[in-house]
């Protein structure tokens, strides 16, 4: 890469002097070379000192020797000298139009467009001032040199091989040992294929791309450029039958002659599925190591999403030259060989990270998708069909299961909560397959914890995640004061889940949600929520009724704005209309009712404050006087009661004494 | 029991209308207190339960307003009764400035002073007449309450109408006045008034004269000696005597009175709990 960078700098700084249009070529270049002919001339780029020397002799001998400096460094045309640095990148496409276009569509070109710092541009392969014809053995891209050019990036251990999505390993080593490499590098046969023979020079594409020279569709054509008639040979081998009848079980060239490893081997038999099934159709076939079953049900495979994929495409380590072609298998099937994008997503996800750490709990592709019976997510029998996803995730994420026990966050019983939520009911009870399931929010392959900025459920990304279905709401929300796009604050801003929760989302038009919203808003707006509960609306809400105004009835739900904003539901122009939703005859003065009033604030609400304390004084005064009066009275009243009882007793005794001489009188008359 | 012997004729202290109005007052007051306090103390768990028992806040609201109308009607019925009394007393002057007036007089001041002396053991129990000063206080407390709670209550009932000429914050002020004045009324009635007229030890457990209208003559002599003497002197005593109610009526009255009393105490306990332990 350093080489590439330096050459880019050289290119950029090479011809600093403007040439006079009328001057002959040599003269014009001489002006440039007046500075750039100096071997010691350097320029500083990104803090590094780089040479901007141009070897005039080499340039003159190059394929571009007949051009002037400004033919390529077109932005220097007519500029004052010495010129400003840096110059624009040279656009080779000015002349090499077709190649430029091919390159732009290729993996390399797209990587440049993405801004990938590892992406190669023209100079990385072709050099700059010393470019010669590809037929010249001195050319950087002469057949014998191509493997070395490619190796700059594609040999083992380079950043490209390590960090980019390339599934072939030891490419250069394998190539050099292959029959092709041997021919080219050891025997010097320049007609032997080099990298570009199969991959093309400028239209390099992934093998999964149908337009690629190495896609399954095109690989035969690519190989037959040299191996003409090879198809006829193969046709003889397989009696010309299967090509027509079972196209998919027939291997492409690379299934047997693995790319980069092409050996001088005469393959006695191909690697058709039938060969594998000869053993693996046996129900009782078991691995000698751990006794796991190795039986493959042909019918299962035939009904699967991979019905048209040959065994050897997944089990790519098979070696057709062995009696047991599978004995060379050392690694598990790598799904990313075909599903490259998904593989990359998975690697970045928590699941993939765990796998990279060899964690026993890490879920692999197989865990969710199965093996030979893999079905598409549109198939209702599939484990990954929308309605089956919660059950699938629950295998590990249900309370007590392997993922749940290592989870340290605040979400618990997620499966149960989800099932009871509006999403869960929609999906599982109403069978609405468009309802959000686990993967709708967490994604299928990029599941990451909330705290990760790349996570779909990270605070920053939640509105967009929910907005995938609730788009209209997202639009409203992102205009509101709560959106990060509108407010910049150190305080936490709420996102969907803060009011609606994550897994126990309820219908917003049901009582439970309506009554809880005040506490949800009150988590941040503490004072305003407290004073709300001091007013009629709040008191009724607290009793458990939903008919009176709650936060969102006045402030809006997703489109909350500052009261001072003219678009707010509570702005001067809108507030009366807002009150009229419930109080149809409301006037502007009616709207002056203080919905968050407190009588504890003499500054803000002096009327309420003094009314409250006036009333309190009246209450205290009355109770003190009334209470004292009663307390003082009590001993006297008790005394009166005693006297009364004594008088009654005396009277009763008197009556009893008087009654003695007259026994017939019934005693019941006493009472 | 202080109801005296059933066969004895009893002194009639309250007219049928007085008694009916007092009963209406109890019913409407209790309804207003219960429904209103659920809102005032909505932060207590009891309030939510009670609100459900009352059929939800909307039903409670209807009960509250219906009871308010009933109380207004009770009040108006009493005002109308004053016209009848005017005839009985001959003129407004006779009613308002006569010896049985409800208005505070100089005699009330001297009686109050004498009562204080009696309370602290410095004098005998004053010879109270038909209306003692605390009874007059209770009587005018109703006027005050009706005026204050009634006016603010109407403001809260028809806020849109009242804000045609009052500012919006007047509704907030009305809320505070309405609610605190109601707290005063319930607190006062269920403690001081209950003690003064029902729970005084010498009348314990209950003075039912406001429900029966009658009291034993002995009690009149003891309680309101001046009234007794006046009646004896004017010779009107015999005209003020009537037969006691039959036992079934007395039982009904006692059930009603005890219910009201129990409810009142429950409300007091609730208020104390809400104010002291759950105040927000």
HADDOCK unambig.tbl for C-alpha pairs under 7 A between the chains (distance, minus, plus):
assign (segid A and resid 539 and name CA) (segid B and resid 39 and name CA) 5.99 0.50 0.50
assign (segid A and resid 539 and name CA) (segid B and resid 42 and name CA) 5.59 0.50 0.50
assign (segid A and resid 540 and name CA) (segid B and resid 39 and name CA) 6.70 0.50 0.50
assign (segid A and resid 540 and name CA) (segid B and resid 57 and name CA) 6.91 0.50 0.50
assign (segid A and resid 542 and name CA) (segid B and resid 42 and name CA) 6.17 0.50 0.50
assign (segid A and resid 542 and name CA) (segid B and resid 43 and name CA) 6.72 0.50 0.50
assign (segid A and resid 543 and name CA) (segid B and resid 42 and name CA) 5.72 0.50 0.50
assign (segid A and resid 543 and name CA) (segid B and resid 47 and name CA) 6.86 0.50 0.50
assign (segid A and resid 543 and name CA) (segid B and resid 48 and name CA) 4.66 0.50 0.50
assign (segid A and resid 544 and name CA) (segid B and resid 48 and name CA) 6.80 0.50 0.50
assign (segid A and resid 585 and name CA) (segid B and resid 160 and name CA) 6.68 0.50 0.50
assign (segid A and resid 586 and name CA) (segid B and resid 160 and name CA) 5.86 0.50 0.50
assign (segid A and resid 589 and name CA) (segid B and resid 163 and name CA) 5.89 0.50 0.50
assign (segid A and resid 589 and name CA) (segid B and resid 164 and name CA) 6.95 0.50 0.50
assign (segid A and resid 589 and name CA) (segid B and resid 167 and name CA) 5.77 0.50 0.50
assign (segid A and resid 589 and name CA) (segid B and resid 168 and name CA) 5.40 0.50 0.50
assign (segid A and resid 590 and name CA) (segid B and resid 160 and name CA) 6.05 0.50 0.50
assign (segid A and resid 590 and name CA) (segid B and resid 163 and name CA) 5.31 0.50 0.50
assign (segid A and resid 590 and name CA) (segid B and resid 168 and name CA) 5.01 0.50 0.50
assign (segid A and resid 591 and name CA) (segid B and resid 168 and name CA) 6.35 0.50 0.50
assign (segid A and resid 592 and name CA) (segid B and resid 167 and name CA) 6.70 0.50 0.50
assign (segid A and resid 592 and name CA) (segid B and resid 168 and name CA) 4.00 0.50 0.50
assign (segid A and resid 592 and name CA) (segid B and resid 169 and name CA) 6.16 0.50 0.50
assign (segid A and resid 593 and name CA) (segid B and resid 168 and name CA) 4.07 0.50 0.50
assign (segid A and resid 593 and name CA) (segid B and resid 169 and name CA) 4.96 0.50 0.50
assign (segid A and resid 593 and name CA) (segid B and resid 171 and name CA) 6.39 0.50 0.50
assign (segid A and resid 593 and name CA) (segid B and resid 172 and name CA) 6.75 0.50 0.50
assign (segid A and resid 594 and name CA) (segid B and resid 169 and name CA) 5.88 0.50 0.50
assign (segid A and resid 594 and name CA) (segid B and resid 172 and name CA) 6.61 0.50 0.50
assign (segid A and resid 608 and name CA) (segid B and resid 173 and name CA) 5.71 0.50 0.50
assign (segid A and resid 611 and name CA) (segid B and resid 173 and name CA) 6.73 0.50 0.50
assign (segid A and resid 612 and name CA) (segid B and resid 176 and name CA) 6.33 0.50 0.50
assign (segid A and resid 615 and name CA) (segid B and resid 177 and name CA) 6.73 0.50 0.50
assign (segid A and resid 615 and name CA) (segid B and resid 180 and name CA) 6.29 0.50 0.50
assign (segid A and resid 619 and name CA) (segid B and resid 184 and name CA) 5.65 0.50 0.50
assign (segid A and resid 623 and name CA) (segid B and resid 188 and name CA) 7.00 0.50 0.50
assign (segid A and resid 626 and name CA) (segid B and resid 192 and name CA) 6.18 0.50 0.50
assign (segid A and resid 627 and name CA) (segid B and resid 192 and name CA) 6.71 0.50 0.50
assign (segid A and resid 630 and name CA) (segid B and resid 192 and name CA) 6.73 0.50 0.50
assign (segid A and resid 632 and name CA) (segid B and resid 119 and name CA) 5.66 0.50 0.50
assign (segid A and resid 633 and name CA) (segid B and resid 119 and name CA) 5.73 0.50 0.50
assign (segid A and resid 636 and name CA) (segid B and resid 119 and name CA) 6.23 0.50 0.50
assign (segid A and resid 637 and name CA) (segid B and resid 200 and name CA) 6.36 0.50 0.50
assign (segid A and resid 637 and name CA) (segid B and resid 201 and name CA) 5.67 0.50 0.50
assign (segid A and resid 637 and name CA) (segid B and resid 202 and name CA) 5.86 0.50 0.50
assign (segid A and resid 638 and name CA) (segid B and resid 201 and name CA) 5.55 0.50 0.50
assign (segid A and resid 638 and name CA) (segid B and resid 202 and name CA) 6.51 0.50 0.50
assign (segid A and resid 640 and name CA) (segid B and resid 202 and name CA) 5.99 0.50 0.50
assign (segid A and resid 641 and name CA) (segid B and resid 201 and name CA) 6.08 0.50 0.50
assign (segid A and resid 641 and name CA) (segid B and resid 202 and name CA) 4.19 0.50 0.50
assign (segid A and resid 671 and name CA) (segid B and resid 5 and name CA) 6.56 0.50 0.50
